[in-house]
Amino acid sequence: MQEGEEKELTAYCGLYCADCIHFCNKHSKLAGQLKEALEDAGFQSYASVKSPFGSEFQQYDAFLTVLEALINHTCSEGCRTAGGCSAVPCQIIQCCKEKGYEGCWECGAFEACEKFESLKPRCEASVMHNLKEIRENGFEGWSKRRRPIYNWQEE
């Protein structure tokens, strides 16, 4: 890991951006290529035909919604430099900046903070573990002691 990279990829909330499924991923590019290939083939028209052959394509519009989400939910920078997760600002970043904090680990009330609610479904335990790790043992080398970003990685 290059000097400064660890800090640059550490989110204000204590997550490590490089662990995120959307960070520098391949699937967004591949989803874009698939969408383009389907458009070139005129697949939307094919899928819209009501027929016993290809009835599984009746959900094609829903598929396109998911495909578009895969295309758009990508990032190549950590939230520190991009201004938010996938360049979408969040209330955690805003709070840290308003208080002049490097991250939530500098806040005495992070363990009871409601701003983490949006992170709970996918990475609840990781956030608190990582914030405590940084607070107790310092920032240097913390990422080697981090907890996986997503709940399903912990099983």
C-alpha positions as CSV (number, residue, x, y, z in Angstrom):
1,M,0.0,0.0,0.0
2,Q,1.4,3.4,-1.0
3,E,1.9,6.1,1.6
4,G,-1.3,8.1,2.0
5,E,-3.4,5.5,0.2
6,E,-4.7,4.1,3.5
7,K,-6.0,7.5,4.7
8,E,-7.3,8.4,1.3
9,L,-9.3,5.2,1.1
10,T,-10.6,5.4,4.7
11,A,-14.2,6.8,4.7
12,Y,-15.2,9.2,7.3
13,C,-17.6,6.5,8.7
14,G,-14.6,4.1,9.2
15,L,-15.3,1.8,6.2
16,Y,-12.4,1.1,3.8
17,C,-13.5,2.2,0.3
18,A,-11.3,-0.3,-1.5
19,D,-13.4,-3.1,0.1
20,C,-16.6,-1.8,-1.4
21,I,-18.2,-3.9,-4.2
22,H,-18.5,-0.8,-6.3
23,F,-14.9,0.5,-6.0
24,C,-13.0,0.1,-9.2
25,N,-15.2,-2.8,-10.2
26,K,-15.4,-4.7,-13.4
27,H,-19.2,-5.3,-13.4
28,S,-20.2,-1.7,-14.2
29,K,-18.2,-1.7,-17.4
30,L,-19.4,-5.2,-18.3
31,A,-23.0,-4.1,-17.6
32,G,-22.5,-1.2,-19.9
33,Q,-21.2,-3.4,-22.6
34,L,-24.1,-5.8,-22.2
35,K,-26.6,-3.0,-22.4
36,E,-25.0,-1.7,-25.6
37,A,-25.0,-5.2,-27.2
38,L,-28.6,-5.7,-26.3
39,E,-29.5,-2.3,-27.8
40,D,-27.5,-3.1,-31.0
41,A,-29.5,-6.4,-31.3
42,G,-32.8,-4.7,-30.8
43,F,-33.5,-6.9,-27.8
44,Q,-36.1,-4.6,-26.3
45,S,-38.4,-5.2,-29.3
46,Y,-37.8,-8.9,-29.1
47,A,-38.5,-9.0,-25.4
48,S,-41.8,-7.1,-25.8
49,V,-43.4,-9.7,-28.1
50,K,-46.0,-11.8,-26.3
51,S,-45.2,-15.3,-27.1
52,P,-44.9,-18.7,-25.4
53,F,-41.3,-18.7,-26.6
54,G,-39.3,-16.2,-24.6
55,S,-42.0,-15.5,-22.0
56,E,-39.2,-15.1,-19.4
57,F,-38.3,-11.8,-21.1
58,Q,-41.6,-10.2,-20.0
59,Q,-39.6,-8.8,-17.0
60,Y,-37.1,-7.2,-19.4
61,D,-37.9,-3.6,-18.2
62,A,-37.1,-4.6,-14.6
63,F,-33.9,-6.2,-15.8
64,L,-32.9,-2.9,-17.6
65,T,-33.5,-1.0,-14.4
66,V,-31.1,-3.3,-12.5
67,L,-28.6,-3.2,-15.4
68,E,-28.7,0.6,-15.4
69,A,-28.1,0.6,-11.6
70,L,-25.1,-1.7,-12.1
71,I,-23.7,0.7,-14.7
72,N,-24.1,3.8,-12.6
73,H,-23.1,2.6,-9.2
74,T,-19.3,2.6,-9.5
75,C,-16.5,4.8,-8.3
76,S,-12.8,5.0,-8.8
77,E,-11.9,7.2,-5.9
78,G,-12.6,6.9,-2.1
79,C,-15.3,9.0,-0.6
80,R,-12.7,11.4,0.8
81,T,-11.6,12.6,-2.6
82,A,-14.9,11.9,-4.5
83,G,-17.0,13.8,-1.9
84,G,-19.1,10.8,-1.0
85,C,-19.8,7.1,-1.7
86,S,-19.9,6.8,-5.5
87,A,-19.6,10.6,-5.5
88,V,-22.9,10.9,-3.6
89,P,-22.5,13.1,-0.5
90,C,-23.8,11.8,2.8
91,Q,-24.7,13.3,6.1
92,I,-21.7,11.6,7.8
93,I,-19.2,13.4,5.6
94,Q,-21.1,16.7,6.1
95,C,-21.1,16.2,9.9
96,C,-17.4,15.4,10.1
97,K,-16.5,18.4,7.9
98,E,-18.8,20.8,10.0
99,K,-17.0,19.6,13.2
100,G,-13.5,19.6,11.6
101,Y,-13.1,15.8,12.1
102,E,-10.9,13.5,10.0
103,G,-13.5,10.9,10.7
104,C,-16.2,9.7,13.1
105,W,-13.6,8.1,15.3
106,E,-12.7,11.6,16.6
107,C,-16.3,12.1,17.8
108,G,-17.2,11.1,21.4
109,A,-20.7,10.2,20.4
110,F,-20.2,8.0,17.3
111,E,-21.5,4.8,19.1
112,A,-25.0,6.3,19.5
113,C,-25.1,8.3,16.3
114,E,-28.2,8.0,14.1
115,K,-26.3,8.9,11.0
116,F,-25.1,5.3,10.6
117,E,-28.7,3.9,10.1
118,S,-28.3,3.8,6.3
119,L,-25.2,1.7,6.6
120,K,-26.6,-0.9,9.0
121,P,-28.3,-3.3,6.5
122,R,-25.0,-4.1,4.7
123,C,-22.2,-3.2,7.1
124,E,-23.4,-2.5,10.6
125,A,-20.7,-4.4,12.6
126,S,-17.9,-3.2,10.3
127,V,-18.5,0.5,11.0
128,M,-18.3,0.3,14.8
129,H,-15.5,-2.2,14.8
130,N,-13.4,0.0,12.4
131,L,-14.2,3.2,14.2
132,K,-13.2,1.7,17.6
133,E,-10.0,0.2,16.0
134,I,-8.9,3.6,14.7
135,R,-9.8,5.4,17.9
136,E,-8.0,2.9,20.2
137,N,-5.0,1.9,18.1
138,G,-4.4,4.9,15.8
139,F,-4.8,5.5,12.2
140,E,-1.5,4.0,11.0
141,G,-1.9,0.5,9.7
142,W,-5.5,0.3,10.9
143,S,-6.7,-1.2,7.5
144,K,-4.8,-4.4,8.3
145,R,-7.0,-4.8,11.4
146,R,-10.3,-3.8,9.7
147,R,-13.4,-5.9,9.6
148,P,-14.9,-6.8,6.2
149,I,-17.2,-4.1,4.9
150,Y,-20.3,-6.3,4.3
151,N,-22.2,-8.4,6.8
152,W,-22.2,-11.5,4.5
153,Q,-18.4,-11.5,4.5
154,E,-18.3,-12.1,8.2
155,E,-20.1,-15.4,8.2
